[in-house]
Amino acid sequence: MTPVKPTSWTYAEEHVAEDEVLANARARAEEVGVVPIGSGGGAALRFLAAVLDARAVVEIGTGTGVSGLWLLRGMRPDGVLTSVDIEAEHQRLARESFAEAGIANQRVRTISGAALDVLPRLTDGHYDLVFCDGDKAEYGAYLKEALRLLRPGGVVAFDNALWHDRVADPAQRDEDTVSIRELGRQVAEREDLVSVLLPVGDGLLAAKKVWTPGDE
């Protein structure tokens, strides 16, 4: 297989151009030291939300609203994004980004707190899409919660699935890398998931929760 050249990778990443609103959200992220999803990953999130005709989405890791903007642009006009982040200041900046984009307040519910404290309070089987971009060491626990939250046919997606080229290198054994590598193995082996690992940005791992007998 011929590897993708950097020029082609950049061309693909920039296939969907970002506008001034997203640029401003990225500027806010840089100011507070947040690393948001790349443009290619963001476009993939918008695509997933659109294909799912998503009405209810959970986001772990609000940041300054970059990924939230992409998700909202793919969701139904009446869709609601529930975004969880431990940093209340980041969420304040995200709300500035959403307001600048003209997104109605009722379409975004921001919850400040640790993801593993907040997620158990959300409704089982209610969500179309769960996007995870929080603590990498907790990715396995996020998967468990996401499968409870998703309706049959819903999708869970994880950013940083390649983790700066460390996941593919077996010599890299730090906690975050091992956690993400183990997540990929679990997702690939589960018979109740149909998965794909997309080499966009820093890697986007996505998996569909398949329908099983008894699902309505």
N, C-alpha and C positions, 0 to 999 in steps of 0.2 A: 504494500500500500504506500502510495506517495504521500508524505506528510503535507499538511496544508502550510503554504508559505505565509510568513507574517503579513504580507500585503493582502493576501486573500482573506486571512483571518480578520484583519482590520476592516476590509471591505464588507465582510459579513456582519461584523459587530455594528457597523454604521449603516446597515441596510435600512433601518427605521431611524430617521433623524430625531434628535431630541430638540425640543423647543426652549424658549426662554424660561418658561416656568420650571422645567426640569433642571435647566442650567442654574437657576437661582437656588433650587433645592439642594443641588450638589455643592454650591458655594456655601450654603449654611452647614452642610455636612463637614466640609473641610475646616470651617471655623471651629467646630467643636470636636474634631478628630474622629468623626464617623466615616467608615468606608462603606458606601452604599453599593447596591448591585450595579453591575455595568449595564451599558445600553443594550447589549445583546441579550443579556439575561432579563432585563426589564421588558424588552419586546417579547421574549418568550412567555413571561408572566401575563402580559396583556393578551397574547394569543390563547393561552390556556383559559383565562377567564372568559374570553369571547367564545371559544369553542364550547365551554361548559354552560354558556349563557348564565353565568354565575350571579346569583342573587345574594348569597351570604358567603363571605370570605373571612378567614382568620389570618392575621399576619403576626408572626412572632419576631419582633425587632422593628419598631416603628422608624427608628433613625430620624431623619429630618423630612421624611415623606417621599423619597425618590421611588422606592418600590411601591408604596401606596398609590402614588399617582399612576404608575403603570397599571396596577391592578384595577383601579377605579375606571380607567379608560377602556378596559376590556369588559367590565361588568355591565349588567343590565342598568338602565337609567335609574331604576328604583333599588338597585343593589346597595347593601350596607357592608362596609369594611369594619371589622373589629380588629383593632391593632393594639398589641401588648408590648410594653417596653418598661424596663426598670428605671429609665431615666426620664423623669417628668419634664425636664428642660428640653430634651430632644423632642418630646411630643409637642411641646409648645411651638417649637420651630416647625414641626411637621404641620401643625394646624395653620401656621402662616402660609406654608406651601399650598395646602389644600384651598385656603381662602383665595390665594392669588390665582389659582386655577378655576375659581368660580364654582367649587364643589359645595353643595348645600351641607350645612352642619349635620343634618340628620342622616347623611350618608356615611359618616365616619364616627365610630365609637372608639375613643382611645381609653385604654385602661392602663394605669401606671402600677407596675408590680412585677415580681418575678414570674416568668412564664409558667413554671411548674406549680405556682400557687394560684394563678389565675385560670389556667386551662381547665382544671377539674370543675370549675364553676360554670362552664359553658355547656350548652345543651347538646346531648348526644344526637348524632345522626342528622344534624341540622344544616351542616355547611357543605358547600360545593367544592371549596378549595381551601387548603391550609398551606400557607407559605412560611417556611422556617428560616430565619436568618439571625438566630440568637447565639447563645453560648454553645460552642461546637461540642464541648464535652457532654452536653445534654441532648444531643441530636437523637440518640436512641430513645430517650424518654419522650421527646417530642413526637417521634413516630408512633409510639403507643397511644399518646393522647390524640393525635391526629386521626388515627383509625377509629377511635371512638366518636370523634366529632363529625367525621365525614359521612355523608349519605352514600349508599351504594352507587358506584359510578363516579364518585368524587375523586379529587386528585390532591395528593400531598407533594410539595416541592421543597427542595433544600438547596440553598445557595452555598457557594464555596465547597462544592462536592469534590473538587480537585485540589483544593487548599494549597494554592501556590506551588503546584507541581509536586507536593510532598506525598499525596495519597498513593500515587503510582510507584513511588520509590520505597521498596520494603525496608530499606535501611533507616527510614524515618520512623521513629517510635515514640515521639512526644504524645502527650495525652490527647490533644485535639486531633492530630493526624490519625491516631489509632481509632478514636471514636468515629470519625468520618469514614474511615476505611471499613470498620465493622458495620456501620450503618449501610453502606453500599452492599456489603455481602448479605446482610439480613434481607434487604429489600429485594435483591436479585433472587434469593432462595425461596421467598414466600410465594405459595401458590395462590394466595388471595390478592396478589398485586401484579399488575402489568407495568413494568418499569422501563425507563430510558435514562441514560446519562448523557446529557448534552454538553459538548465542549464549548459552551458560550461563556464569556467572562471568565470567572474562576471555577466554572463547572456548575451545572444545574441538574440535580437528580430529581426526577419526577416519577410518580407511581400512581396508577389508577386503582382504586378499591373496586374489585370486580363484584358483580352481582352473584349472589348465592341463592339456593332454594329457600324460599320463605321471605326474601326481600320484596318490598312493594314499591 
